[in-house]
Amino acid sequence: MIQRADHTEERSYGSAQTGGHDAADFARRVDAAGGDVTAAVHQWLVETRRIRSDAHILHLEVRTWRPR
């Protein structure tokens, strides 16, 4: 996690080296959130106790990759 001077944080939950998240699971989560990727990520973060339910996501960057 990187703490920024403006009181925001940068976090990573997967990488090409360590593996990421199951794409089918995340697709189901996004579908359940009515296509709202931010809402799906927020719900996952709450479920895994990484954030409080009243936290706000201000910026979300999603990166994907394919195995070589």
N, C-alpha and C positions, 0 to 999 in steps of 0.2 A: 504494500500500500504506500502511496506517496501522498503525504499531507501537504496541501498548498497554502500559501499565505492568505488566500481569500476564504479560508475555512472549508474548502472543498477537498475531496480525496480522489485519487486515481487508484483503481484496483484492477487486478487481472485474475480471472478465475479459470484460466486454461491457456495452453500454448501449444505450438507445434511439437515442442519437445516433451511436454508432460501430458499431452492429450487435452481435449476440451470436453464438450458436452455432447450428449447424444442428439443428433440433429432431429430425429423423429420425435423425441420427447419434447424438445423445444418447439417444434412445429405444432405439436398438440397443445402446448401451453399457450402459444400465440393464437391458435384457433379458438381456444377456450376464452381468451381475453378479447374476442371479437376482432382479431387482427392487430391489436395494440401491442407492439413489441415491448414498449416501455412498461406497460402494465404487467405483462407476462414476466419480465425480468424482476420487477418490483415484488410480485407475488413469490417468485422463487427465492429472492433474497430474504423475504420475511419468513418463508417456510424453513429456510436453512439457518435462521437466526443470525443473519449477517447484517440486517438493518432492522430498525423499529418500523412498525406498520405506519407510523405517521411521518416517516422520512420522505423527502421529495427527491426524485431523480431529475436533475437539471440538464444533464447532457449524457447521452448514451452512445457509445461507439461499439459496434459489433463487427468483428473481423472473422472471416472464414478462410479456410484453406482446404486443399485436397491433398491426400497422401501422394507421394511421388512414386 
